[in-house]
Amino acid sequence: MATVDAIHMATIQVLAAEGLALCTTTRVAERAGVSVGSLYQYYPNRRSLLAAVLGRHLDHVAVAVEQACITQRRKPIADMAHELVHAFLGAKLEHPSASKALYAVAEEHGGTILVAHAKERMQKAVASMLDTATDARFDDLNTASLLTMSAMIGPAQALLEDDASAKFADVLRAHLCTLIQAYLRAISLLVRTGKSTE
């Protein structure tokens, strides 16, 4: 497994330093300190290597969201929004150069299917969490979870592409918490009264 980890890290380093076009199996093997033959024992071609690295990254982000959603079940919307934003951005910004480099892979090499699967996992987790909110209920959990995730994905990508500072990341985190909490309140029905919050 250490060899696979080294290959994955080397792939991200080559992507970040040289871009997708120059991210070849030869360069990755050289950076990882393994032979090209060793790399091919794990990945038969460049496409499968890039897909595996992207898949691992997306799984890391999805697991962070899923775990946050599990821990926030049966909590108020404010707590849910706060923890969800912190989990998602925490996973995306843990290794910003990797996240940024992998956006190029996501557009090619079967990445759209992997991204769609990760989004589906996260939306399902968010919907399940929202269904347990102690202070609200939702008539359309699928739309609520889709828009909640979309509200975070776009700004996170912009943050990474612009190489924004850590200070701005903190500001974005706070704004996203406010945005998502306000959105969820606006579309929810109060548990107490059963009336719309609008």
N, C-alpha and C positions, 0 to 999 in steps of 0.2 A: 504493500500500500504506500510505502514511502516513495517508491519510484513514481507511482501515479500522482501523488501529491506534488512531487518535484516537477513532473511534466505539466501539471495544471498550472502551478505557479509560474513556470517558465513561459507557458503560453500567454498568460496574462501580462507578464513583463514584456514579452515581444510585441504583443498587441499594443500595449500602452506606449512603448518606445518607438515602434516602427510602423504601426498601423496594420490593418487587415491584409492589404495586398502583399506585404512583406513578411507576414506571419506564416512561414513555411515549416514543414516538419523538420527540415534540416536545421533551421535557426532555433527552433524550440528544443530539439535534442541537444544541440550545442549548449544552449543556455541552461538546460536541466542537468548537464553533465552525464548524459547517457548517449548510447549509440542510436542512430536512426533505426537500426534493426530492433533494439529494445523498445523504442517508441512504438514501432509497428506491431509488436507483440500485444500491445494494449489497444492500439487504434490503427485500423487498417489503412486509413487515409486522413488527410487534413480535415475533411468535412466532418468525419466522426469525432476527431479530436476537438474541434471547435464546438460541436454540438454538445459533447460531454462536459466541457468547461462551462459553457453557458447553462446547461442543465443543472450542474452542481450549484452554480451561483443562484439561479432562480429558486432552486429547492431551499437554499439557505434563507432567502428572503421569505418564501412561502411558509416555512416552518416557524420563523420568528412571528409572523402574523398569526398563524394558527395557534401558537402557544399563548400569545397575548389574548386572543379571543377566548380561549379556554379559561384563562385566569380571570377574565372580566365578565364571565357569565353571572347573571343575577346581580348586576351592579347598575348604578345610574348611568345615563347617557354621557354625562360629563366625564366620568371615570373611563368609560369605554373609549371615547374619542381620544382622550389624553394618552392612554396606554397603546392604542392602535397606532397613532401617529408616531409615538416614540419607538415602538417596535419596528415599524416599517422603515422609517428614516434611519434608525440605528443600524439595521441590516444593510440598507443601501449605502450608507456612508461609512460603514466599518472599514471598507477598502475602496475608497472613492476611485482610485485609478483603475481598479478592476471593473467596477460598475460602469465607468465611463467607456472603457475599452470594449466591453461586451455589448454595448448598444449597436456597434457595427455588425457584430456576429448575429444579433437578434434579427436583423433585417435580411439576413441570408442564411444559407447552410441549415435550413430546416428550423431556424430560430423562431419563426412565427408560430409554429405549432407548439414549441416548448413554452413560449411566452403565453400563449392562449391557455395552455394547461395550468400554468402557475397562477394566472389571473383567476381562472375558474376555481382553483383551490382556495385562494384568498377570499374571493367573493362568497363562496360557500361558508367559510369560517366566519366572516363578518355577519352574514345573514343569520347564522345559528346563534351568534352572540347577541345580535340585536333582538332576536326573538325572546330573549330572557331579560331584557331591560326592566328594571324595577319601577321606573318612572314614566314609561311610555310603551306604546305598542305601534306596530306598523302594518298597514294594509298590504303593502307591496315590498316585501323584504328583498326580492331580487333586484328591483330598481334601486332601492336604498343602498344595498351593498355595492352594486355596480358603480353608482355615482360617488359613493364614499371612497372606494379604491381609486377611481379615476381622478378624484380631487387631489390625491396624494401622488399618483404616478407622474402626471405632467410636471408639477413643480419640482419633484425630485430629479427628473431627467434634465430640466433646465438648470437646476443647481449644479449638477455634475458637469454638464456641457460647458457652463460658464466658469468653471473652476472657482466657484464662490468661496468666500472665507468661512471659517468656522463660526464667526460672529453672525454672518448672514444666515447660516444654517440654523442657528439658534432662533433667530427672528422668524424664519420660515416655519420652524417647528411650532412656535407659539401661535403664529397666524393660522396654520393648518388645524391646530387644536380648536381654535375659535371658529373657524370656517365649518369644520365638520360637526362640531357640537351644535352650532346655529342651524345648519342644514337639517340635521336629524331632529332637532326640536320643531322646526318649521313643518316638517312632513309627518310628524308623529301625532298620535292621539294620546292625550294624558290618561294615565291609568286611573288617577284619582277621580276625574270627572267624566271621563269618556268623551270629552269634547275636543275638537281640534284645537291645537295651540295657535292657530292663525287668528 
